[in-house]
């Protein structure tokens, strides 16, 4: 009688694999100040404490976040996109209440850890935190369309204080303006509501009023330079009273034939929530996003 045997093969558990990947990432990037978040497998580092209101689950908090996989194969760093801005209740981060409500077992459940870290470790609005998330709490073994299998993630999350959002947007706008064909902040006027505008051509025709119907062309850009909408000079006809507040404020400074470049903060555009369906080019307007408009007035009809 012949007996055969084979050695038992040992396999890493997902917990062991995640820990190995995260520790290798910490060493590779010389991260000396990250600490474990309890026994969750996550690690975190508070980059800025923040001095705003407490981060409660029942509060709507504007968040800008980015992440990179531990092997660097994918990174989401464009903060002016729908995928990197969040303005909803903290308890529904990162997917939002529209995904979570009525959807048991949504991906939200898998990333519960992110909300826990924000709530328990970051504490206050205005702060910024780095969180290393093991793959089992992110996209897991199956990954996603962009993130591969068993990829731990390095998140950086900035919880903006709603009280200082106007100052934050002014800062962002002033960082952006020098990227516009060499323009400088000094080339723009700033209104009391925070709209930055540069009248390139004042126009010589009829004066635009808040109730005018105007024929115009425009280009709409995000502050990453991406054009969301664009029309020829005389292809759009609209009544000014039906437009965003930023247009109502600035366009009456022009006459027919005039042209203006204006950077409009979200408070004078689509607000904290943005507008996911506003763009004919797809993608929509991200939450609390300043918008770059170039507008040319063709004609005015009162």
Secondary structure, 3 states (H helix, E strand, C coil): CCCCCCCCCCCCCHHHHHHHHHHHHHHHCCCCCCEECCCCCCEEEEEECCCCCECCCCCEEEEEEEEEECCCCCEECCCCCCCCEEEEEHHHCCCCHHHHCCCCCCHHHHHHHHHHHHHHHHCECCCEEEEEECHHHCCCCCCCCCCCCCCCEEEEEEEECHHHHHHHHHHHHHHHHCCCCCCCHHHCEECCCCCEEEEEECCCCCECCCCCEEEEEEEEECCCCCEEEECCCCCEEEEHHHCCHHHHHHHHHCECCCEEEEEECHHHCCCCCCECCCCCCCCCECCCCCEEEEEEEEEEEC
